């Protein structure tokens, strides 16, 4: 009869994710993991094979939660575009709280493991997954007539991902809640003014001689 695991895997992954998110992959020691997971070294290796495998599992868990939260946000909203804009506005309320950081774990990890090609590729794959979810959300907004059908969904998704991750980084340094809220609203408003690709828009009107800068 197989032995029943003497640990809660979900709980262990959550503890490891919090630790890696806070300290980073390289700075997290086996001793740190022992304390956070409340497991002996042998048990940790038996359950997760290696520190790197455990780190990869926490990245996968983090990404899955981000994707699930985005899907829930869109499914609950009557308007896909307003759901995305509302998400940007909500980032004004970011605070560490029970999390180690308001900054994205994937972005922090990407910067930290820049010299490790395998880990860097794994992090980039997760970032691509989130971007694909955002592109799907943009297409839903296009289907609802909220974004021009000729707009490039992938390009908009890239911009939106930069908005989201950039705001999470900004939340680390912004001490004025009003300014943070203002920035989030500005980016949400930009998202609401998306037009089609440049080729589908008329060229800007040329200024008439002698009228520049005057009424």
Secondary structure, 3 states (H helix, E strand, C coil): CCCCCCCCHHHHHHHHHHHHHHHCCCCCCHHHHHHHHCCCHHHHHHHHCCHHHHHHHHHHHHHHHHHHHHHHHHHHCCCHHHHHHHHHHHHHHCCCCCCCCCCCHHHHHHHHCCCCHHHHHHHHHHHHHHHHHHHHHHHHHHHCCCCCCCCCHHHHHHHHHHHHHHHHHHHHHCCCHHHHHHHHHHHHHHHCCCCCCHHHCCCCCCCCCCCCCCC
